[in-house]
Structures are given as structure tokens and as C-alpha cells.
Amino acid sequence: MENISETQIKSSSSAKISKGLIAVIGSGTMGNGIAHVFAQKNYKVNLVDISEEALKKALITINKNLDRQVAKATLTEEGKKSALANIFTFTKMEDALQDRELIIEAATENIDLKLKIFRQMDELSPAGAVLATNTSSISITKIAAATKRPAQVIGMHFMNPVPMMKLVEIINGYATHADVTKAIMELSVKLDKIPVEVNDYPGFIANRILMPMINEAIYSLYENVAGVYEIDTVMKLGMAHPMGPLQLADFIGLDVCLSILNVLHDGFGNPKYAPCPLLVNMVTAGKLGIKSGEGFYSYQHGTKDLILAERFVRK
Ligand SMILES: NC(=O)c1ccc[n+]([C@@H]2O[C@H](COP(=O)([O-])OP(=O)(O)OC[C@H]3O[C@@H](n4cnc5c(N)ncnc54)[C@H](O)[C@@H]3O)[C@@H](O)[C@H]2O)c1
């Protein structure tokens, strides 16, 4: 961890996103959603990914999601056109960051990749720019330490699907300046989101509470306390959760759940976060949930009907 110098504090205390110039790095599930919500609020968004193909796919998704809003009459045809016109795509960060006030990284969840991207973001963007990450589990403090401006680095954890979900978990790294937090909280409100400020410890709040619940549901299945249907039904009908924890795990991706549990386990050194052996086995066997076609449920015929995976049908 570097020391925060006077200049870093001074430059960060003027954190302003007044011209509305944003960049988003990574145009996958989260990146295209983040670009969508900023563009809809008239921010100019430079969207960066490693290939033209990924960017093309992102624009198709954004177009489709804007259409859905138009169909629901929550957006006009004009609003859709103007949102699309606010998004500019790039395959090179060098071309996309020179004049940006805020850059949000939403690339693949891999620590070495994120540290590399943040070093580039730091090098290529103006000194006053705020650098944010949408990471679900990597330490903001660690990411900030890869830059020369740790006071201007912050977590902006949007939820999936971004255009629908109200919450943004705003995560202060150890060195994040209070003015940067204030600017990002205010900006989130302008996007019609509800920001919640938390500090940088493993899993932040969302995953620190959600992942042990999912893990406990998997342990309950592993110990044969109840079946998949029973566990999810108890939590849906008994706790008014919109989705049971096992269905939710399939939706998030079992590999992602395992990796976040490992972050909690390593970060706190507490055995209560140890991933259930059944989860480990399923990931090893390539049963990752919706994305692989099978997890606790089977998705061979789509995601509309909940069909138990053959292995979990109680005989
Ligand atoms: N998917 C979720 O539900 C969810 C929710 C909250 C936060 N997150 C976090 O958001 C981030 C992105 O997740 P995602 O689900 O959108 O992943 P994704 O795999 O859908 O998209 C990642 C994108 O990053 C791109 N990428 C990789 N290296 C790059 C580079 N060097 N420069 C530019 N782009 C690069 C990939 O090509 C890909 O398009 C992760 O940190 C993840 O933990 C995900």
C-alpha cells in the first residue's frame, strides 16, 4: 500500500463529474448495462472491450433492453435513439480515456487482469479522473494500490441486470477520499439508483451476507436435510425471497459463487466460509448453473420452467 501524498488528496478533493464524460471498460453482462444506464441519462460513454465482436454484441443487447423499456412505455423512441447516440465503442483504451472524468472497470473477474487494467487506466486518463471498479469480490484497496491515485479509486458495485436493479454498493477503499465517495454517491442518485456506502472488507456487504446463505443452502442439500425444491420453497414462501438460494446460485453461476466464497474464506481465515464440498464438486464437473445448462436445475429447455437436474430428483 502506498502512502497517500498531499497532492493526491488535493487532486481528489476536487472530484467532479461535471461534463458527463464516462468510460466503461468491459462490455459484457455488467459493462453493457452500466453503459446503458449512463447513456440513458445523457452521459457520453466510451465503451471499451478487447474485440469488435464483443462490442457489437453489447450494442445489440443494449438496443434490445432499450426496446423493452420503450414497449413498457418507460422510455420514448426519442429517448432510445439519444441513449444509443451517447455510446461510442473502442477496442483500445489509449483512444478512449484521454478526456474522461470517470472510468468504470467492468472486465472479467480476475485479479491480475484488473491490476493491469487499472495501471493502464491510471496512465491514460486525466489526473483528476475517478477510477471505479464493478468487482464483486476483489479488494478495492489492492486495486487502488496498483495506481498512483489510490484516493481516487472506489468500488461501484452495480447489480445484475443493471438497468433494472436499484442498488449500487459504493465501496470505500482504505485510501478513498471522502469527496470522491460523495461525488460517486451523488452521481448514482442522478442515475436513479440507490447508493449504499460500505467499507472494503472481503465480500463487502452484498456477497458477505448472500454467499454464506447460498453455501448453507448447498450444505443443507449435501447433508440431505431437504431436497432442492424444498430448500428453495422454504426460502421463497417462508422468507418472501423472489428466488430460492439454489436457483439464485444457478443464476449467478456456481463457479462465481465458489470463487467469492474462497475470497471470504481466504480473507477472513474463518472456517465458517469454507465452500461446501458439493459446490466444489459441481464446479469441477462443469455444472455451473444456467450458463452450462445444468446446476441444481436443468436448463436444457430454457429458464422459464424450473426443472430439477436429474441428479437432484428425489426418488
Ligand atoms: N454478472 C454479474 O451478475 C455481476 C454482478 C455484479 C458485479 N459483477 C462484476 O462485474 C465484472 C464483469 O462481470 P460480467 O459478468 O460483466 O463479465 P462478462 O464475462 O460478461 O464480461 C467481461 C467483459 O470484459 C471484457 N474484457 C476482458 N479483458 C478486457 C480488457 N483487457 N479490456 C477490456 N475489456 C476486457 C471481456 O471481453 C468481456 O466482454 C466482474 O468484476 C464481476 O465480478 C458481475
The ligand as an SDF file (V2000), in Angstrom:
LIG
                    3D

 44 48  0  0  0  0  0  0  0  0999 V2000
  -22.5300  -10.8450  -13.6970 N   0  0  0  0  0  0  0  0  0  0  0  0
  -22.9360  -10.4260  -12.5180 C   0  0  0  0  0  0  0  0  0  0  0  0
  -24.0270  -10.8080  -12.0310 O   0  0  0  0  0  0  0  0  0  0  0  0
  -22.1270   -9.4080  -11.7490 C   0  0  0  0  0  0  0  0  0  0  0  0
  -22.7560   -8.6520  -10.7540 C   0  0  0  0  0  0  0  0  0  0  0  0
  -22.0120   -7.6550  -10.0890 C   0  0  0  0  0  0  0  0  0  0  0  0
  -20.6740   -7.4740  -10.4130 C   0  0  0  0  0  0  0  0  0  0  0  0
  -20.0750   -8.2620  -11.3730 N   0  0  0  0  0  0  0  0  0  0  0  0
  -18.6700   -7.9950  -11.6900 C   0  0  0  0  0  0  0  0  0  0  0  0
  -18.6230   -7.2680  -12.9170 O   0  0  0  0  0  0  0  0  0  0  0  0
  -17.4230   -7.5630  -13.6280 C   0  0  0  0  0  0  0  0  0  0  0  0
  -17.7810   -8.0300  -15.0250 C   0  0  0  0  0  0  0  0  0  0  0  0
  -18.5750   -9.1790  -14.9360 O   0  0  0  0  0  0  0  0  0  0  0  0
  -19.5070   -9.6550  -16.1430 P   0  0  0  0  0  0  0  0  0  0  0  0
  -20.4510  -10.6470  -15.5530 O   0  0  0  0  0  0  0  0  0  0  0  0
  -19.9920   -8.4870  -16.9120 O   0  0  0  0  0  0  0  0  0  0  0  0
  -18.4190  -10.4580  -17.0290 O   0  0  0  0  0  0  0  0  0  0  0  0
  -18.5160  -10.8150  -18.5930 P   0  0  0  0  0  0  0  0  0  0  0  0
  -17.6560  -12.0070  -18.7590 O   0  0  0  0  0  0  0  0  0  0  0  0
  -19.9220  -10.8600  -19.0450 O   0  0  0  0  0  0  0  0  0  0  0  0
  -17.8260   -9.5500  -19.2980 O   0  0  0  0  0  0  0  0  0  0  0  0
  -16.4790   -9.2170  -19.1240 C   0  0  0  0  0  0  0  0  0  0  0  0
  -16.0350   -8.4660  -20.3630 C   0  0  0  0  0  0  0  0  0  0  0  0
  -14.7260   -7.9400  -20.0970 O   0  0  0  0  0  0  0  0  0  0  0  0
  -14.0370   -7.9860  -21.3400 C   0  0  0  0  0  0  0  0  0  0  0  0
  -12.5850   -7.8380  -21.0970 N   0  0  0  0  0  0  0  0  0  0  0  0
  -11.6940   -8.7640  -20.6680 C   0  0  0  0  0  0  0  0  0  0  0  0
  -10.4590   -8.2170  -20.6360 N   0  0  0  0  0  0  0  0  0  0  0  0
  -10.5710   -6.9310  -21.0440 C   0  0  0  0  0  0  0  0  0  0  0  0
   -9.6460   -5.8650  -21.2520 C   0  0  0  0  0  0  0  0  0  0  0  0
   -8.3310   -6.0310  -21.0180 N   0  0  0  0  0  0  0  0  0  0  0  0
  -10.1120   -4.6860  -21.6890 N   0  0  0  0  0  0  0  0  0  0  0  0
  -11.4250   -4.5120  -21.9360 C   0  0  0  0  0  0  0  0  0  0  0  0
  -12.3480   -5.4880  -21.7680 N   0  0  0  0  0  0  0  0  0  0  0  0
  -11.9320   -6.6800  -21.3230 C   0  0  0  0  0  0  0  0  0  0  0  0
  -14.4330   -9.3390  -21.9250 C   0  0  0  0  0  0  0  0  0  0  0  0
  -14.1390   -9.3950  -23.3040 O   0  0  0  0  0  0  0  0  0  0  0  0
  -15.9280   -9.3370  -21.6300 C   0  0  0  0  0  0  0  0  0  0  0  0
  -16.6880   -8.7760  -22.6710 O   0  0  0  0  0  0  0  0  0  0  0  0
  -16.6820   -8.5980  -12.7780 C   0  0  0  0  0  0  0  0  0  0  0  0
  -15.7550   -7.9460  -11.9860 O   0  0  0  0  0  0  0  0  0  0  0  0
  -17.7950   -9.2080  -11.9230 C   0  0  0  0  0  0  0  0  0  0  0  0
  -17.3130   -9.7080  -10.6850 O   0  0  0  0  0  0  0  0  0  0  0  0
  -20.7800   -9.2090  -12.0530 C   0  0  0  0  0  0  0  0  0  0  0  0
  1  2  1  0
  2  3  2  0
  2  4  1  0
  4  5  1  0
  4 44  2  0
  5  6  2  0
  6  7  1  0
  7  8  2  0
  8  9  1  0
  8 44  1  0
  9 10  1  0
  9 42  1  0
 10 11  1  0
 11 12  1  0
 11 40  1  0
 12 13  1  0
 13 14  1  0
 14 15  2  0
 14 16  1  0
 14 17  1  0
 17 18  1  0
 18 19  2  0
 18 20  1  0
 18 21  1  0
 21 22  1  0
 22 23  1  0
 23 24  1  0
 23 38  1  0
 24 25  1  0
 25 26  1  0
 25 36  1  0
 26 27  1  0
 26 35  1  0
 27 28  2  0
 28 29  1  0
 29 30  1  0
 29 35  2  0
 30 31  1  0
 30 32  2  0
 32 33  1  0
 33 34  2  0
 34 35  1  0
 36 37  1  0
 36 38  1  0
 38 39  1  0
 40 41  1  0
 40 42  1  0
 42 43  1  0
M  CHG  2   8   1  16  -1
M  END
$$$$
